[in-house]
Amino acid sequence: MSVLSLAESPAATTRPGTVLADLLPAAEGARARVRDAALVAGGAALTGLAAQIAVPVPGSPVPVTGQTFAALLVGASLGAGRGFLSLALYTLAGLAGLPWFAGGTGTAAAVAPSFGYVLGMLLAATVVGALARRGGDRGALRTAGTMALGSAVIYAVGVPYLAVAADLSAPQALAAGLVPFLIGDALKAALAMAALPTAWKLANKRG
């Protein structure tokens, strides 16, 4: 089996311990590696495309983007291992010059005030993926909790990075890098609460 694959058997079902990606047709050997590589690349591309949806926030160097929502969905859908690899690919490709960071391109992005959120998303996708394997995306309330924890992980990395990169005090960093995004995060959580449990319900019906 592929070292990237987190499916437990060639016939993954909706039983506990699976994520949505595990419901794809099972594969072994080279086909499994190709499938997992495609999932990882697709998750990175989705995050990069979502990053192009960027709305400036007055008084903050960090824009509102769709990439945080995409990163959390990637983690929940692919699981911790593939989610981590997907966001790692997204990060490395952006640092290599692919223009899909919201805060700049190439190695210069690493010193941008918003780069800490990219690192936070990498960790959050892993955490959310681990929770999804434990059923954290199979009900509205569970999904809300999973998304809230994932968002908290992003801010736990992004806000301190912002404070250092932009030379802000802790209250200033919170005001610029957390408070303006709370309403948007609530809306993203609501979307996830509808999308992920619905996907599982459809999968259960098909199963």
C-alpha positions, 0 to 999 in steps of 0.5 A, a space after each residue: 500500500 502507498 505510504 501516503 494512504 491512510 485508508 485501512 483496507 482496499 474497501 474503505 467504508 463510512 465506518 469510524 476511522 475513515 475520512 471522505 477521501 477514503 471513500 474513493 475507489 480503493 487502489 493498491 501499489 502504484 495506483 494507490 500512490 498515484 491516487 494519493 499524489 493526486 489528492 495531495 496536489 488537488 488539495 494544494 491547488 484548491 488552497 492556492 485558488 482559494 487564496 486568490 479570494 482576498 479582501 483587504 482589511 482596513 488597518 490590518 496587513 492580513 486580508 480576509 481570504 478563502 484559503 483558511 477555509 480551504 485548508 481546513 476542508 482539505 484536512 477534514 477530507 484527506 485526513 491528517 497525513 495527506 492533509 499535512 502533505 497537501 498544505 506542505 506542498 502548497 507552502 513549498 510551491 509558494 515559497 518557490 515562486 508560484 503566485 498563490 500566496 495572499 501575502 506575496 510570492 517567493 521567499 519574500 513571502 516568508 517575511 510577510 506579516 501574513 506568512 504565519 497564517 500559512 504555517 498555522 494552516 499546515 498545522 491546522 490541516 493536520 489537527 483537523 484531519 486527525 479529528 475527522 478520523 475520529 468522527 469530527 466532521 460527521 455531525 453539525 456540532 462536531 464539525 463546528 467544534 473541529 473547525 473552531 479548533 482548526 481556526 484556533 490553531 491557525 491564529 495561535 501561529 499566525 498572530 504571534 508571527 504577525 506581532 513579530 513581523 510587523 513589530 506589534 504589541 500583543 493587543 495590536 496583533 490581536 486587534 489586527 490579526 484576530 478580531 476582524 476575522 471572527 465573523 468570517 470564521 463563524 460563516 466558514 464554520 456554518 458552511 462546513 457544518 452544512 457541507 461535511 455532514 451532508 457529504 457523509 449522509 450522501 455517502 451513507 445512502 450510497 453505501 
